[in-house]
């Protein structure tokens, strides 16, 4: 049996979503691990300011491709932009480009999606469902096509507690909904959304479930693998340890905790935080076409790529390790000393949101206005609270994901491929991963330099000392006030008792004199 590296030799692949987080890591891994790959075509939407090629060039100039740019820049010439759009007819691809894809593409990676949990339903359906349908129509015309990888999410059926590696029936025919979008008023659709998507918690998971159903109806006679990663986090190894380029999901939480902004969040400390490193997920994606081609099955194969069943991580551990890492390796400029807590009690969460989020935020904005600056803290907390609201469904629950197909791929890999495409999660050290993740947030999201870490530690220690001193002074003042109040209260109590005693004595004397 040929290796994965041999499988991609001389082949051309087509990628949607190539300028996104997973897409960039996918391109980097293909170029690095499959040096004899022929071409990598990337669907890129042009903008008013940049052409599709310019946008791709910008993506290939990011830190994810730093090593390739330094050692083998010619390799990047294999990556070609295909101008298009997931919502356009034929994905907005020009006729000549379509013919080239039809003649040359052997593998398709469909990673494009709108990942906003609160995305408008129309947009979510147009991109995630209708876009998938249009892509499958093009795939039927690709004469060299051997396999398709569709990236979904492990939470596409999150209304179920046990999720197997199969496509579940959807409550509505996707094609009917796609047709309805053509004539339905957006205001009406928005009003219908809360009644349409339950039991799914948001439009993202709802649309992802419908997209999987589209694969059954429109993907006949195509070898398709549906990869369902859970919560995709920073890289463990490639392209760099801790690499992350967005604030989605856990990276935003870690950044907010590290800055000292996030103090409370709804969540169950004992619930499973089903996080997977992006490079592990991408290595599985690269292995799936090899597995499909060597499989006799003609049905779509589903791969639940999750960590909870093989190497469980809890939200409590995420909280504790994040705090420990950011106290040991602090950010350059903290808003407050990091201190965060997951709670399942909504009353407690509301209290701390008011007392430990909004009150300091308003005070901070007052200080900014007094300095003649624009108040921004309350607005920032508004964004943070909206993000937390979309996540609390996932931080309070746990799911039982079956992953037999993922295990089957791993067992079938030649030893040489296991060393190159190591996506085995059972051996992952969460301690090491969380340290790399926190450093990645510091370096790649907050754009801070590690050589300034000693200075950051000094500043943090000074901030802690000042904070403790201020809190100590406030505590002394409060205790003094309380003691003074108690002393006054005690004095008033003694005076009252004395007066009452005198009144009793006087009353008894009056009664005695009357007798």
C-alpha angles and dihedrals in degrees: 000000000000120000124246090253090054091046092062094044110124093357129126122218133199120215130191116197091025094149092055128091098270092035094058092048089048092053091046093051094046092051093045101041101030103045094168095057109131106215139346111208114196125196106225128177115225121223135204090265103035136038120226091257092051091051091050091048089052091051092049089051093060125105092266089074098038095113093047091049090052100043109023111011092158088067089068089066087076089069111086130183120233110197111228149107133237091231098048129096107275084004088294091285119152119245095248092050091048092054090050091052092046090054102042116024118105101167131032124200112194107195100140115118143133103252101188108122092210096043116145108268093236092056093044091052095043094051105030101033110020090038090055091050092052092048092052090052089056092045090060087063096051105105097194096042115136105164145001127210115202114192111215128155133262086234096060086108099029091142084077121071095208114048120188130193096268139094111261122212115260123229092237135033105256093215091057091053092046090052092047091055090064094067107016118106113244092229091054091046091050090051091049095049099085090054096040106051104048132140082038110079098221145007093260097062091038093054092045090055091051091048090057089053089052088058090061094049099038104026101068115145091014124112102235131175119194110207113199110191117183118218107346112216138175122311120275095202116346138097082354132333109270095012111164131153106185143050095231120128119338096359091066091049092050092049092050092048092047092052090049093241099113110070104154137024138170108252147118112250090206095049119106115262096208099201125160127187113249094233091054090052092047093049089054090049090054091050095049098075089050089051094046093051090051092048125089094211118110094190121096110269121220124210118193103202104194137140102208097084097046105027111011120207122187130214088237090061090047090053096046096043093046092053092046093049096047092047089051095041104023127189117256096253119022122196090209136346106286112259122148136166135193114216135174092203109097093196092054090045092050091049093051092043089058097038102036103028113027101031094054089041093057091045090050091051090050089055091048092050090048087056091051093251130131114266109240108151099084090048091050090052089051089058091045093051092050090052091048091049091058092049103045092084088063098039093055100048141058129210135202106228119189113215107177094133092054089051090049092055091049093050092049096051118108113243091251091057092048089060093050101036101035107171096151104133099187091079096047114122107221091196091059092040095052091049090052091044093053092046088047091055089051095048106032103029104030091032094225125154122240092215087067092056095103090055091046089053091051092049091047093050089049090049091050091050092049092047092050091047092051092046090048092052091047090049092051091049092049092048090049091051092047092048091048091050090048090049091051089045091050091049091049090049092052092048091049093049091048092050091047091050091050091050091052092049092047092048092050091051092051091050091049093051091053090056 
